[in-house]
Amino acid sequence: MAPTFESEETSYGTLYNSFHELESDYEKLSKTTIGIKSWSVGPVSAWANKEDERKANRGHMEKKFGKEKELLNWLNSKPNDSVLYVSFGSLTRLCYAQIVEIAHGLENSRHNFIWVVREKDKDEDKEGFLHDFEKRMKESNKGYIIWNWAPQLLILDHPSTGGIVTHCGWNSILESVSSSLPMITWPMFADQFFNEKLVVDVLKIGVSVESKVNKFWLGIVEEIVVKREEIVKAVEILMGNGQEGKEMRIRAKKLGDAAKRTIEEGGDSYNNLIQLIDELKSLKKSKQIR
């Protein structure tokens, strides 16, 4: 990591996929501590998810993927804010014991959910547990399993989706914030634990399952399984009718609105992008003159 920090300190400036309302204090601290120019121009996903583009993309996806229509029909059948979306990103690998606990935790919570299961996690399913679980969820109509790839932005932006279980990857956090969704945080490695602190302790739009082990840091491979009881507890706080969950949803809605405003003309991210473009144009002209 040292070469990365060194190159940043000697660079012309830094471009961030973030926005002022999300990290204003850290934005100020970065500028005063590192002392180089910086521009927050995010959330990038929000630029690509404007209304007209989203509609076009939705139609394209329905034609390209046969199961897309089935998924949307399932989501359309659910009440607003009633579905929990569960995804751990593309790099995380879950052991069989953890897969079993997640399945039972989601089922026991009695809330609607969509769970993205990667092919590498399916390889752990030696006993066919997941396929039996999927069959049971289809019969109860409480859960929807997606194998390997999911149209995440479409799911997050759907009115029926009310929250997300996330590994706290930065892109997933920004996408969730842009869709005004509170989070159940389940970091796995690297900066995800710091991201969790921002979501849970600073922004107060998330509840933790208390995952403490950095799975890939310094070669640590110890499997610490989060039990189904902890999962049920977190789901109930986030998706239930309690005051804590309601306050999280209110704060998430305010941040989501801010994420939409910041990329509109006059917003902080919009202005930062224009400023960067103008500055780079001026820099190019000055070099040509020399």
N, C-alpha and C positions, 0 to 999 in steps of 0.2 A: 504493500500500500504506500510505502514511503515515496517511490518515484511518482505516484499519482499526485500526492500532496505537493511535492516539489514542483512538478510541472504546472499545477494549478497556480502556485504562488508566482511563477514567472510568466504566466499567460497574460493575454490582453484582457481577458475577462471570462466569466463563467455563465453559462446558460442553464437555467433550472426548470425542470418540469414540476412547477409548484405555483402557488399564487399567494398574494399578499395576506389575505384574510386567514389563510391556513397556517402560515408560519411567519407572521410579521415580526415577532420578537427575535426569532432565529435569523431572519433576513437582515435585521439591523446588526445583530451580533457578528454575523459573517462578514459584513462590509467593514465593520470597525476593526475586527480581529485580523482578517486576512489582508484587508486593505487593497483589494482589486475590484474592478467593476463586476457587477453581476446583474442579470436580468431574469426575473421569474416570468415565464410566458405560458404557464400551464393553467388549468389541466389540459394536456394535449388531447386527451380522449374527448373532452368537451368540444374542441374545435371540430373534430370529425363527427360529432354526434348531434349536429344541428338538425332541426326538424325536417327540412326537405331532404337532406342526405340520409337521415335515419329511415325515412319512408322508402326511399329508393333502395337502400341497403336491405331493408326487411323483405321487399319483394324479390330482390336478387337471391337472398338466402333461401327463401321458400322454394324457389325453382331449383337451386343448386343442391340442397340437402333434403332428401325425402322425408326425414323425420322432423324437419323444422316446423311444418304445419301441425304435426301431432303435438309437439311441445307447446306451441302457441295456443292450440285448442285447450290443452290441459291448464295452462296458465289463465286463459280466459274464463275457465270454469270456476276459478277460485276468487274469494273476496279480496278486495284491496288490502294490501299490506299483510297478507296472511301466509306468504310463502317465504321460507328461509332458504337461501342459496348457499350451498356448501362447495367450496373449491379451494384446493391447496396449491394451485399453481402447477407449472410444468416440471419443476425440478425436484419437488418433494416426493419421497417414496415412503409409504406407510407399511409397517409390518402387519402381519396377519392379525395379531392380537389387537392392534389399534383399529384396524378395519372393523373387527367384530364389535368393539366398544362404541365406535361411531354409529354403526348401524343400530345397535340397541338403544343408544342414547337418543338418536333421532326418532326412532319408533316410540320409545317411552315418553318422549316429550309431547306426543299427540298433536304436533303442529305440522302443517304441510311443508314439504321441503323438496328441493332439487339437489341432487348430490352428483358431482362430477367425479367419476372414478377413472383414473388413468390406466392405460394398458399395463404399465409396470406394476400397479397395485393389483390388477386382476391376476397377474402371474403368482401373487402370494396366495390367491384363493384356491388352494389345493383341494379343498373339500367341497367346492361348489356352494359355499355359504352365501356369497353375493348373489348368485343366480336365484337361489331359494328366497333370499330377502327381496330381490326385485319382484319376483312373482307375488309375494305376499303384499308388497306395497301397491302393486297394480290392482290387486283384488280389493284392497281397502281404499284405494285412490288417494292415499295420504302422501305418497312419495313418488318421485320421478327420478330414475337413474339415467344419467347420460354417460356413455362410455367414451372416454378419451378426449373428445373435442366438444366444446360448448360455445354457442354464440353469446358470450358473456355480456357484452354491452346491451344486447336485446333483452336478456333476462333481467339485468339490473335495472333497466329503464322501464320494465313492465309494471303497471299499477299494482299487480298482485304481489310483487316482491316487496317484502317488508324488512329484510335484513340479510346479512351475509356472514358466513363463517369464513375467515380469511387467514392465510399464513402471514399476512402483513407485508407482502411485497409492495413496493411503493406504487407501482402501476395499479394494482388492485385497490389500494387505499384511495388513490385519486379517482378511480372509476366509481368506487362506492360513494365517495363524498359528492361527486358530480351528480349522482343519482339520488342524493339525499337519504342514503341508507346508513343506519347504525350498524355496528359490527360486533361479532364475537371474535376475539383475537386469539390466534393460535400460532405464534411465531415458531420457526424451525431452526433458522440459522442466520448468521451474519447480522446485517443491520435491522433485521425484522424485529428484534427485541427492542431496539430504540424506537422504531416506528410504532410498536405497540404502546410504548409509554406516551407518545404524542397523542395517539387515539384515545387511550383510556384515562390517563392522568391529566393531560393538558386540555384537549378538546372535549373530553368527557362524552364521547359518542360511541363508546364501546365497553364491552365487559370481557374480562380475560378468563380463559379456562385454566389459567395458572401453569402454562407450559414454561418450564424453567431451563431445560437442557438444550444447549446449542449443539445440534446433532452432528454438524460437519466442521466445527471449530476445533483446531488442534488435534484432529483425528479421533475425536470422541464419537464412539458408535453405540454407546449404551442406549438401550431402548427403555425409555420411561413412558409408560402407557397412561394416557389420560382416561380415567374411568368414566363409565356411562353416567354415573350420578353427577359428576361435575359438568358433563355435557348437558344433561337435562336441566341442571340448575342455571347454567348460562343461557340456554334457550328460553327458559321461562322468564328470566329477567328481561331479555331483549324483546321477545315476541309477546309476552303476557300483558296483562292490563295493570300491572303495578306502576307506581309513581316513578320509579327509577327508569323504567323502560320508556315511559311517556316523555320524560324530560330529555332522554337521549334522542328520541325521535324528533323532538322540537329543535334541539341544537343541530341535529343532522340536516333538518330541513333548511335552517338558516344558512348553514355552510353550503348546501347544494344550490341555494339561490345565489349566494355570493360567487360560487364557481361559474354559474351561468352569466352573471353580470360582468365578471372580470374579463371575459373574452369578447364582450360586446364593445362597440365603439365608445371610447371614453373610459373603459375599465382599465384597471392597473395592468393586467397582462397584455391587453390590446396596445396600450400606450408604450409599454416596455418593448414590445415587438417592433412597433413603428420606430421608436427611438434607436433600437439596435440597427435596424435596416438603414436609417438615415446616417447613423454614425459610421457604419461600414462603407457606405457610399462616399462619405466625406474622406474617410481614411484612404480609400482607393484613389480618389482624385488627388489628394495631397502627395501620394507616392508617385503618381504619374507626372506631376509637376516637377518633382525633384529629379 
